[in-house]
Amino acid sequence: MAGQLITGIGVCPGTVVGPVVLMPEPVEEPPPGVRVAPQADHEAQARRIDDAARHVATDLERAAAQADGETRDVLEATAAMAADPTLAADARRRVLSEHLVPERAVWEAADEVARQFTELGGHLAERARDVADVRDRLVAALAGRPAPGVPDHTEPFVLVALDLAPSATAALDPSRVLAIVTDGAGPTSHTAIVANAKGIPAVVAADGASAALAAGDLVLVDGSAGTVVVHPSPDQVAAAQARAQQARTFDGRGRTRDGHRVQLLANVGDPAGAAPAAAANAEGVGLFRSEFCFLDRQDPPTVEEQVTAYRTVFHEFAHRKVVIRTLDSGADKPLHFLTVSDEENPALGVRGLRTAARWPDLLEQQLDAIAQAAGAEEAEVWVMAPMVSTVGEAEWFVERCRAHGLDVAGVMIEVPSAALLAGPILARAAFASIGTNDLTQYTMAADRLLGSLAELSDPWQPGVLQLVAATCAGGAQQGRPVGVCGEAASQPVLAVVLVGLGVTSLSMTARAIPDVAALLREVDHDECRRLARLALEAESAAQARAVVRQNLPVLAELGL
């Protein structure tokens, strides 16, 4: 229907117009009870599973090698699961002992693994979706059909799906996919994070979109407002195309219209991401994730290996601030050499700074490496700890940093207790950085990767904003800066609210910096405060978002 409006949650700014391409139906479950003929070579049939696993893993590894950052991480994780012999071994057993056809054997073996992961909870429950992704790829390979994923299309298109598997999202080509619209996923899901990193406008949690839209429908997607217009008018199309042609750049100095300074920094996931962030004129790095050194290894990296890697980023940002986060392992980032096998819910278990209490040498070696790398380069290096929950943890971390000559030590605020204790915590720590993805998850008791909980997994939730305000109040009390490095910082409209709450720096994917900077330059600091009060007074995330947008008429002019 022309002019029909579909609403969801916008997670990556941008307004585009294009035809709808629907994600194909998922791989169908092979019928139960179908068995290999008695006279067939059962060993040969079982070997087909190993061949399919190698094929799938190789394809994913090849795609990962051509990607970087979050995209590469997701593809590598899925490839590792495809190469894991556990699932293939169980499937082979079902062929040899139960005589199931390979496709059915794989399906049942994968379902068993997914069931076990779900029962274990935490990060393993989150991996159940990855198991299903690998299962579908294996079944497709065994059936001789193309791997499930984004279909080919003759022109750039808007991809519409119920949801997207992590590997499918990671493999999206921004030159082909103009925008993403999903019924499921949430604003802090892998879909949202990868879309933001790639600069693909996206609307998630658009309930009913897949049913309402047909292949070939022309749609106008507004990734900031979170809306999809079906068969837009010629005037709407012309306006959207005009906005799309506005190329924004950042002059390297974030500020409001009246000159209030707000540092605009980049999130960097590995050394390869440093040069593009520096080229985008980011004022520094607000979140340098150090996990890249530790993932997919049987043993931790040496101090020398870490020094080399850290120096790459520090070198790119000479004379600028780089905030490096110490190892954030556990939950959805398990490490082979830091296994805690008895946790029923790893998201609430030994993760972040808590791993340092159990394996203190690992933190000491990392701090040594950071100090050496900082001494060899000219960046202004700050260090922060993830998952700080108590005043005592903050005090201990600051002491350990000082022992290594690292005097600017801070904490991440990801847990409600840390937000509520921001005053005394920041009496010890030099700064705080709010990780809105996890803070939202823990505040709302909602797994941020579950599309069914997308409404709760929204940083616009007033309860989350109240905790941001509490953190900023604690920072002001102690004269300490408070930044935001979660996905919330990359949303221009929400960035205005965060500044109004007292946030002093915003760290985001480098692609988002020009849009955030452009909107901040159009509002006074007092207006930021007024809009923040409106958001805090709202009773829902949707109401908070709507009332702030209604009070920012400049958004239409900026195309945000």
Secondary structure as UniProt FT lines:
FT   TURN            2..3
FT   STRAND          5..7
FT   STRAND          9..12
FT   STRAND          15..22
FT   TURN            32..33
FT   TURN            38..39
FT   HELIX           42..65
FT   HELIX           69..83
FT   HELIX           85..98
FT   HELIX           102..120
FT   HELIX           122..126
FT   HELIX           128..143
FT   STRAND          157..161
FT   HELIX           166..170
FT   TURN            174..176
FT   STRAND          177..182
FT   TURN            187..188
FT   HELIX           190..198
FT   STRAND          202..204
FT   TURN            207..208
FT   HELIX           209..212
FT   TURN            215..216
FT   STRAND          218..222
FT   TURN            223..226
FT   STRAND          227..230
FT   HELIX           234..244
FT   TURN            257..258
FT   STRAND          263..268
FT   HELIX           271..273
FT   HELIX           274..279
FT   TURN            280..281
FT   STRAND          284..289
FT   HELIX           291..293
FT   TURN            294..296
FT   HELIX           303..316
FT   TURN            317..319
FT   STRAND          321..325
FT   TURN            331..332
FT   TURN            336..337
FT   TURN            341..342
FT   HELIX           346..348
FT   TURN            352..353
FT   HELIX           354..358
FT   HELIX           360..376
FT   STRAND          380..385
FT   HELIX           391..403
FT   TURN            404..405
FT   STRAND          409..413
FT   HELIX           416..420
FT   HELIX           422..426
FT   TURN            427..428
FT   STRAND          432..434
FT   HELIX           436..444
FT   TURN            448..449
FT   HELIX           451..453
FT   TURN            454..456
FT   TURN            459..460
FT   HELIX           462..478
FT   STRAND          482..484
FT   HELIX           487..490
FT   HELIX           492..501
FT   STRAND          505..508
FT   HELIX           510..512
FT   HELIX           513..520
FT   TURN            521..522
FT   HELIX           525..537
FT   HELIX           541..550
FT   HELIX           554..558
//
